[in-house]
């Protein structure tokens, strides 16, 4: 009975991790759409009307940060990160599982460290009211918060991948 409850809890946790990664992917896609629209408005405005938004390049940069960090967890899920495949082939399945476990633990530690550092940076920007030097005077904690959220979701995805790889025995890319 306790084993079934643990299995259900484990599946629920994996579902939450998947939904977080999917939500982040939707946010990344929205960032691409907004960035495209913003650049289009800027180009049309300058080319045909001689006016500029004055903030298109800055906002496009912030959206690029958002799409990059929000896309990390789904990139991990899809197996899109760089791998050294000849090492995988040389190790065989058992060795690859062990190496994956070690690398995922290291990746988890690294992503948690990054999220913590990004959190400190965003909190400091919030505390001091740091804004961009551009016309928009955008509070810098906003794009930094995207870094915190994206890296945190990546850490959750790393744990989910480790659980799938070792615990459930599910194939992962």
C-alpha positions as CSV (number, residue, x, y, z in Angstrom):
1,X,0.0,0.0,0.0
2,X,2.8,2.4,0.9
3,X,4.7,1.5,-2.2
4,X,1.6,2.3,-4.4
5,X,1.2,5.7,-2.6
6,X,4.9,6.5,-3.3
7,X,4.6,5.5,-6.9
8,X,1.5,7.7,-7.3
9,X,3.4,10.6,-5.6
10,X,6.3,10.0,-7.8
11,X,4.2,10.1,-11.0
12,X,2.4,13.2,-9.7
13,X,5.8,14.9,-9.2
14,X,6.9,13.9,-12.7
15,X,3.7,15.3,-14.1
16,X,4.2,18.6,-12.3
17,X,7.8,18.8,-13.6
18,X,6.5,18.1,-17.1
19,X,3.8,20.8,-16.8
20,X,6.3,23.3,-15.5
21,X,8.6,22.6,-18.5
22,X,5.7,22.9,-20.9
23,X,4.5,26.2,-19.3
24,X,8.1,27.5,-19.7
25,X,8.1,26.4,-23.3
26,X,4.9,28.2,-24.0
27,X,6.4,31.4,-22.3
28,X,9.5,31.0,-24.6
29,X,7.2,30.7,-27.6
30,X,5.3,33.8,-26.6
31,X,8.6,35.6,-26.2
32,X,9.5,34.7,-29.8
33,X,6.1,36.0,-31.0
34,X,6.5,39.3,-29.1
35,X,10.1,39.8,-30.2
36,X,9.1,39.2,-33.8
37,X,6.2,41.7,-33.5
38,X,8.3,44.3,-31.8
39,X,11.1,44.1,-34.4
40,X,8.5,44.2,-37.2
41,X,6.9,47.3,-35.7
42,X,10.3,48.9,-35.4
43,X,11.3,48.1,-39.0
44,X,8.0,49.3,-40.4
45,X,8.0,52.4,-38.3
46,X,11.5,53.4,-39.3
47,X,11.2,52.4,-43.0
48,X,7.8,53.9,-43.8
49,X,7.0,56.5,-41.2
50,X,10.4,57.7,-40.0
51,X,9.6,56.9,-36.3
52,X,11.1,54.6,-33.8
53,X,9.8,52.9,-30.6
54,X,13.2,53.7,-29.1
55,X,12.9,50.5,-27.0
56,X,12.7,47.7,-29.6
57,X,16.3,46.6,-29.3
58,X,16.3,46.7,-25.5
59,X,13.0,44.8,-25.2
60,X,14.1,42.3,-27.9
61,X,17.2,41.6,-25.8
62,X,15.1,41.0,-22.7
63,X,12.8,38.7,-24.6
64,X,15.8,36.8,-25.9
65,X,16.9,36.2,-22.3
66,X,13.4,35.0,-21.5
67,X,13.1,32.6,-24.4
68,X,16.6,31.2,-23.8
69,X,16.1,30.5,-20.1
70,X,12.4,29.4,-20.5
71,X,13.5,27.0,-23.2
72,X,16.2,25.2,-21.1
73,X,14.0,22.6,-19.5
74,X,12.3,21.5,-22.7
75,X,15.7,21.3,-24.4
76,X,16.7,18.8,-21.6
77,X,13.5,16.9,-22.0
78,X,14.0,16.6,-25.8
79,X,17.6,15.5,-25.5
80,X,18.8,18.7,-27.3
81,X,21.9,19.4,-25.2
82,X,25.2,18.4,-26.6
83,X,26.3,14.8,-25.9
84,X,29.5,13.0,-26.7
85,X,27.9,10.0,-28.4
86,X,31.1,7.9,-28.9
87,X,31.5,7.8,-25.2
88,X,27.9,6.6,-24.8
89,X,28.5,3.9,-27.4
90,X,31.7,2.8,-25.7
91,X,30.2,2.6,-22.3
92,X,27.2,0.5,-23.2
93,X,23.8,0.7,-21.6
94,X,24.8,0.1,-18.0
95,X,27.7,2.5,-18.1
96,X,25.6,5.1,-19.8
97,X,23.0,4.9,-17.0
98,X,25.7,5.4,-14.4
99,X,27.3,8.2,-16.3
100,X,23.9,9.8,-16.8
101,X,23.2,9.6,-13.1
102,X,26.5,11.2,-12.2
103,X,26.1,14.0,-14.8
104,X,22.5,14.7,-13.8
105,X,23.5,15.1,-10.1
106,X,26.3,17.5,-11.2
107,X,23.9,19.3,-13.5
108,X,21.4,19.6,-10.6
109,X,24.0,21.1,-8.3
110,X,25.1,23.5,-11.0
111,X,21.6,24.6,-11.9
112,X,20.6,25.1,-8.3
113,X,23.8,27.2,-7.8
114,X,23.0,29.3,-10.8
115,X,19.4,29.8,-9.7
116,X,20.6,30.9,-6.3
117,X,23.1,33.3,-7.8
118,X,20.5,34.7,-10.2
119,X,18.1,35.1,-7.3
120,X,20.7,37.1,-5.4
121,X,21.3,39.3,-8.5
122,X,17.6,39.9,-9.0
123,X,17.0,40.6,-5.3
124,X,19.8,43.1,-5.3
125,X,18.4,44.8,-8.4
126,X,15.0,44.9,-6.7
127,X,16.4,46.2,-3.5
128,X,18.4,49.0,-5.1
129,X,15.7,49.8,-7.7
130,X,18.2,49.2,-10.6
131,X,16.8,50.2,-14.0
132,X,18.2,50.0,-17.5
133,X,20.1,53.0,-18.8
134,X,17.8,53.2,-21.8
135,X,14.8,55.4,-22.4
136,X,12.4,52.7,-21.0
137,X,14.1,52.6,-17.6
138,X,13.1,49.0,-17.3
139,X,13.5,47.5,-13.8
140,X,16.4,45.1,-14.3
141,X,15.0,42.5,-11.9
142,X,12.3,41.6,-14.5
143,X,14.7,40.0,-17.1
144,X,16.7,38.6,-14.2
145,X,13.6,37.0,-12.8
146,X,13.3,35.1,-16.1
147,X,16.7,33.8,-15.5
148,X,15.8,32.6,-12.0
149,X,12.5,31.0,-13.1
150,X,14.0,29.3,-16.1
151,X,17.0,27.9,-14.2
152,X,14.8,26.7,-11.4
153,X,12.5,24.9,-13.9
154,X,15.6,23.4,-15.4
155,X,16.7,22.1,-12.0
156,X,13.3,20.5,-11.6
157,X,13.6,18.9,-15.1
158,X,17.0,17.5,-14.2
159,X,15.5,15.8,-11.1
160,X,12.6,14.5,-13.2
161,X,15.0,13.1,-15.8
162,X,17.1,11.5,-13.1
163,X,14.0,9.9,-11.6
164,X,12.9,8.6,-15.0
165,X,16.3,7.3,-15.9
166,X,17.0,5.5,-12.7
167,X,13.7,5.1,-10.8
168,X,11.1,4.4,-13.4
169,X,13.4,2.9,-16.0
170,X,11.7,5.0,-18.7
171,X,13.7,5.7,-21.8
172,X,14.8,9.3,-22.1
173,X,16.6,10.9,-25.0
